[in-house]
């Protein structure tokens, strides 16, 4: 096959086409596959600087959240997966933040409508089934008692409503929260089994990490979770919130680190090609925001032999991929 294009818009249909293996950062498996998951792979291939290593250890020792600030693509989220991978702390609990996110969204969800509808169909419904309608959120799951700290990634905290950072203060300080729907029935139903936010657990097995027991409506951690909050630096946070966090500013990776990242993800790519694309990327980055995965995308696309763009296609595509993130026209 001499033409890299599988889609040609020539009005002809064909099944005689193929794609090269996907990039390591875009590999997917079936839900029940035993193969290494993309997040785990992401953690295994992350390279941290000395300051980042020190701040992670400080957060672990002090049982404090780590507020990580940096431009898009500097590796803020990958840092959480790296810690979970290296310390064997299991699945990273992921909580993406929007302007509509509230503290309760992170703690738990109670499906009152679903319970009411089921009660109408089954008048004999009793309190011992209330756990069916309660699902812990990522923060709520992270605070469950555990032998080792769980890992929680709170992504883009600077996108939140102005009140959310202050609402987190009590939870961060005390490592606990209550579920009022369960507190009210604590005398008649002291222990309730609820579903957690873990996605990779066997949800058919109620003894797995997919379920947890809550006693008297109160959840309190025994090991404070390792929490990373990411920020793109788009807003300031109140001093009371900052006091409860350690802060790390992640700088953009320089050439030696970028070369290690490329080698980790793409192996023995053509050295001259890597150098050429790396220099173009660094030159472009001096003029505005660029993300490391743009560099990886460009090198991957031109390193597939016959299944890669050639000639004018190659340079036009690389230019399109390496557009600045902070410019409307990408130049």
C-alpha positions as CSV (number, residue, x, y, z in Angstrom):
1,X,0.0,0.0,0.0
2,X,1.8,3.1,-1.2
3,X,-0.9,5.7,-0.4
4,X,-1.3,6.6,3.3
5,X,-4.9,7.8,2.8
6,X,-7.7,5.4,3.6
7,X,-10.4,8.0,3.0
8,X,-10.1,9.5,-0.5
9,X,-13.6,10.8,-1.2
10,X,-13.5,9.1,-4.6
11,X,-17.1,7.8,-4.4
12,X,-15.8,4.2,-4.3
13,X,-16.2,1.7,-1.5
14,X,-13.5,-0.8,-0.4
15,X,-12.6,-2.9,2.6
16,X,-9.0,-3.2,1.4
17,X,-7.5,-0.7,3.7
18,X,-5.5,-0.7,7.0
19,X,-4.3,1.6,9.7
20,X,-1.0,1.4,11.6
21,X,-1.2,0.6,15.3
22,X,-2.6,3.4,17.3
23,X,-0.4,5.8,19.3
24,X,0.3,4.6,22.9
25,X,-1.7,7.4,24.3
26,X,-4.7,6.5,22.1
27,X,-4.9,2.7,22.8
28,X,-8.2,1.3,24.0
29,X,-9.3,-2.1,25.2
30,X,-12.6,-3.8,25.9
31,X,-14.1,-3.1,29.3
32,X,-13.4,-6.7,30.4
33,X,-9.9,-6.9,28.9
34,X,-7.0,-7.8,31.1
35,X,-4.7,-5.7,29.0
36,X,-3.1,-2.6,30.5
37,X,-5.5,0.3,30.5
38,X,-4.8,3.6,28.8
39,X,-4.6,5.5,32.2
40,X,-2.2,3.0,33.6
41,X,-0.1,3.2,30.5
42,X,-0.2,7.0,30.8
43,X,1.2,6.8,34.3
44,X,4.0,4.5,33.3
45,X,5.3,6.8,30.6
46,X,5.2,10.0,32.6
47,X,8.5,11.8,33.4
48,X,8.5,14.1,36.4
49,X,11.0,16.8,37.2
50,X,12.7,16.9,40.7
51,X,10.5,19.7,42.0
52,X,7.4,17.7,41.0
53,X,8.7,14.6,42.7
54,X,9.4,16.6,45.9
55,X,6.0,18.2,46.0
56,X,4.2,14.9,45.5
57,X,6.1,13.4,48.4
58,X,5.4,16.5,50.5
59,X,1.7,16.1,49.8
60,X,1.8,12.4,50.7
61,X,3.6,13.1,54.0
62,X,1.5,16.1,55.0
63,X,-1.8,14.6,53.9
64,X,-2.6,17.8,51.9
65,X,-4.1,18.3,48.5
66,X,-1.7,19.3,45.7
67,X,-2.8,22.3,43.6
68,X,-1.0,21.9,40.2
69,X,-1.0,24.9,37.9
70,X,0.4,25.0,34.4
71,X,-0.4,25.5,30.7
72,X,-2.5,22.9,28.8
73,X,-0.3,19.9,27.9
74,X,2.3,20.2,30.6
75,X,1.4,16.9,32.3
76,X,-0.8,18.1,35.2
77,X,-3.3,15.2,34.9
78,X,-0.6,12.7,34.0
79,X,1.1,13.3,37.3
80,X,-1.9,11.8,39.2
81,X,-1.8,8.7,37.0
82,X,2.0,8.4,37.5
83,X,1.6,8.4,41.3
84,X,-1.2,5.9,41.2
85,X,0.8,3.6,38.9
86,X,4.1,3.8,40.7
87,X,2.7,3.4,44.2
88,X,0.1,0.8,43.1
89,X,-2.8,2.8,44.5
90,X,-5.4,1.5,42.0
91,X,-7.8,3.4,39.8
92,X,-7.6,7.2,39.7
93,X,-10.9,8.7,40.7
94,X,-11.6,11.5,38.2
95,X,-13.8,14.5,39.0
96,X,-14.0,17.0,36.1
97,X,-15.2,20.5,37.2
98,X,-17.5,22.8,35.3
99,X,-19.3,26.1,36.3
100,X,-22.3,24.0,37.5
101,X,-20.4,21.6,39.7
102,X,-21.3,21.6,43.4
103,X,-19.7,19.9,46.4
104,X,-22.5,17.4,46.6
105,X,-21.7,16.3,43.0
106,X,-18.3,15.2,44.2
107,X,-19.6,13.6,47.4
108,X,-22.7,11.6,46.4
109,X,-25.9,11.4,44.4
110,X,-29.3,10.4,45.7
111,X,-31.8,9.3,43.1
112,X,-35.0,10.4,45.0
113,X,-37.1,10.2,41.8
114,X,-36.0,6.7,41.0
115,X,-36.8,5.6,44.6
116,X,-40.2,7.2,44.5
117,X,-41.1,5.5,41.2
118,X,-40.0,2.1,42.5
119,X,-41.9,2.6,45.7
120,X,-45.1,3.2,43.7
121,X,-44.5,-0.1,41.8
122,X,-43.6,-1.9,45.0
123,X,-45.4,-0.6,48.1
124,X,-43.5,-3.0,50.3
125,X,-40.2,-1.3,49.5
126,X,-38.3,-0.9,52.8
127,X,-35.5,1.2,54.1
128,X,-32.9,-1.6,53.6
129,X,-33.0,-0.9,49.8
130,X,-32.2,2.8,50.0
131,X,-28.5,2.1,49.2
132,X,-29.7,1.1,45.7
133,X,-30.4,4.8,45.0
134,X,-27.2,6.3,46.4
135,X,-24.0,6.5,44.4
136,X,-20.8,8.1,45.9
137,X,-19.1,10.6,43.8
138,X,-15.3,10.7,43.2
139,X,-14.5,12.8,46.3
140,X,-17.0,10.8,48.4
141,X,-15.3,7.5,47.2
142,X,-11.8,8.9,47.9
143,X,-12.7,9.5,51.5
144,X,-13.9,6.0,52.2
145,X,-11.8,4.2,54.8
146,X,-8.8,2.4,53.2
147,X,-5.5,0.8,54.1
148,X,-3.7,3.1,51.7
149,X,-4.5,6.5,50.3
150,X,-6.8,6.5,47.3
151,X,-5.9,8.9,44.3
152,X,-8.3,11.6,43.3
153,X,-7.9,14.0,40.3
154,X,-10.0,17.1,40.5
155,X,-9.6,18.5,37.0
156,X,-9.7,22.2,36.1
157,X,-10.8,23.6,39.5
158,X,-10.5,27.1,38.1
159,X,-13.6,26.4,36.0
160,X,-15.7,26.1,39.1
161,X,-18.3,28.3,40.6
162,X,-16.8,30.9,42.9
163,X,-18.2,29.0,46.0
164,X,-16.8,25.6,45.3
165,X,-13.2,26.1,46.6
166,X,-14.6,27.4,49.9
167,X,-17.1,24.6,50.1
168,X,-14.2,22.1,49.9
169,X,-12.5,23.5,53.0
170,X,-14.3,21.5,55.6
171,X,-13.9,18.3,53.7
172,X,-10.2,18.8,53.1
173,X,-9.6,19.8,56.7
174,X,-11.6,17.1,58.4
175,X,-11.5,14.2,55.9
176,X,-15.2,13.4,56.4
177,X,-18.7,14.2,55.3
178,X,-22.3,13.0,56.0
179,X,-25.1,11.7,53.8
180,X,-28.3,13.3,55.4
181,X,-30.6,10.7,53.7
182,X,-28.8,8.0,55.6
183,X,-28.3,10.0,58.8
184,X,-32.0,10.4,59.2
185,X,-32.6,6.6,59.2
186,X,-29.5,5.7,61.3
187,X,-31.5,4.3,64.2
188,X,-33.5,1.9,62.1
189,X,-31.0,1.2,59.3
190,X,-27.5,2.0,60.7
191,X,-25.5,0.3,57.9
192,X,-26.2,0.8,54.2
193,X,-24.4,-0.5,51.2
194,X,-23.9,2.0,48.4
195,X,-22.2,2.1,45.1
196,X,-18.9,3.8,44.7
197,X,-17.4,5.9,41.8
198,X,-14.9,3.2,40.8
199,X,-15.5,2.2,37.1
200,X,-13.2,-0.7,36.6
201,X,-14.4,-2.8,39.5
202,X,-16.7,-5.8,39.0
203,X,-20.0,-4.2,39.7
204,X,-21.7,-7.6,39.8
205,X,-19.8,-8.5,42.9
206,X,-21.0,-6.6,45.9
207,X,-17.8,-7.5,47.8
208,X,-15.7,-5.6,45.3
209,X,-14.5,-2.0,45.3
210,X,-17.7,-1.1,43.4
211,X,-19.6,-1.1,46.7
212,X,-19.0,0.2,50.2
213,X,-20.8,0.2,53.5
214,X,-21.7,3.5,55.1
215,X,-22.5,3.5,58.9
216,X,-24.9,6.0,60.3
217,X,-24.6,8.2,57.2
218,X,-21.1,9.3,58.0
219,X,-18.0,8.7,55.9
220,X,-14.5,9.4,57.4
221,X,-11.2,8.5,55.8
222,X,-8.6,6.5,57.7
223,X,-5.9,7.5,55.1
224,X,-6.3,11.0,53.6
225,X,-6.4,10.5,49.8
226,X,-3.7,11.8,47.5
227,X,-5.6,14.7,45.8
228,X,-4.4,16.6,42.8
229,X,-6.3,19.7,41.7
230,X,-5.4,21.0,38.3
231,X,-5.6,24.6,37.2
232,X,-4.7,26.5,34.0
233,X,-4.1,29.6,36.1
234,X,-7.3,31.3,34.9
235,X,-8.4,32.6,38.3
236,X,-7.2,33.3,41.8
237,X,-8.3,31.3,44.8
238,X,-9.1,32.5,48.3
239,X,-6.3,32.4,50.9
240,X,-8.2,30.0,53.1
241,X,-8.4,27.5,50.3
242,X,-4.7,27.9,49.3
243,X,-3.7,27.4,52.9
244,X,-5.1,23.9,52.8
245,X,-3.2,23.0,49.7
246,X,0.4,22.6,48.6
247,X,1.1,24.4,45.3
248,X,3.1,23.3,42.3
249,X,3.7,25.3,39.2
250,X,4.5,22.9,36.3
251,X,6.8,24.5,33.7
252,X,6.6,23.6,30.1
253,X,9.0,20.6,29.4
254,X,12.3,21.6,27.8
255,X,14.2,19.8,25.1
256,X,15.8,17.0,27.2
257,X,12.5,16.1,28.8
258,X,10.7,16.3,25.5
259,X,13.2,13.9,24.0
260,X,12.6,11.4,26.9
261,X,8.8,11.7,26.4
262,X,9.1,11.1,22.7
263,X,11.3,8.1,23.2
264,X,9.0,6.6,25.8
265,X,5.9,6.9,23.6
266,X,7.4,6.3,20.1
267,X,10.4,4.2,20.7
268,X,13.2,4.4,18.1
269,X,11.6,7.0,15.9
270,X,13.9,8.5,13.2
271,X,16.4,10.7,15.1
272,X,16.6,13.3,12.4
273,X,12.9,13.5,12.1
274,X,12.5,13.9,15.8
275,X,15.1,16.6,15.9
276,X,13.4,18.5,13.0
277,X,10.0,18.3,14.6
278,X,11.2,19.1,18.0
279,X,13.0,22.3,16.9
280,X,9.9,23.4,15.0
281,X,7.8,22.7,18.1
282,X,10.1,24.7,20.4
283,X,10.2,27.6,18.0
284,X,6.4,27.7,17.7
285,X,6.1,27.5,21.5
286,X,8.1,30.6,22.0
287,X,5.3,32.5,20.3
288,X,2.4,31.1,22.3
289,X,0.8,28.1,24.0
290,X,1.6,24.6,22.7
291,X,0.9,21.2,24.2
292,X,3.4,18.3,24.3
293,X,0.9,15.9,22.8
294,X,0.9,18.1,19.7
295,X,4.6,17.2,19.2
296,X,3.8,13.5,19.8
297,X,1.0,13.6,17.3
298,X,3.2,15.2,14.6
299,X,6.1,12.8,15.0
300,X,3.8,9.8,15.2
301,X,2.0,10.8,12.0
302,X,5.2,11.1,9.9
303,X,6.9,8.0,11.3
304,X,4.7,5.3,9.9
305,X,6.7,4.5,6.7
306,X,4.4,3.8,3.8
307,X,1.4,4.5,6.0
308,X,2.4,8.1,6.6
309,X,1.9,11.3,4.6
310,X,4.5,12.3,2.1
311,X,5.6,15.4,0.3
312,X,3.4,18.4,0.6
313,X,0.8,16.4,2.5
314,X,3.3,15.8,5.2
315,X,4.4,19.4,5.8
316,X,0.8,20.7,5.6
317,X,-0.5,18.2,8.1
318,X,2.4,18.9,10.5
319,X,1.8,22.6,10.3
320,X,-1.9,22.0,11.0
321,X,-1.2,19.9,14.0
322,X,1.3,22.3,15.5
323,X,-1.0,25.3,15.6
324,X,-0.8,27.4,18.7
325,X,-3.5,26.9,21.3
326,X,-3.9,30.6,22.1
327,X,-4.4,31.9,18.6
328,X,-7.5,31.8,16.5
329,X,-5.6,31.3,13.3
330,X,-3.1,29.0,14.9
331,X,-0.1,30.8,13.6
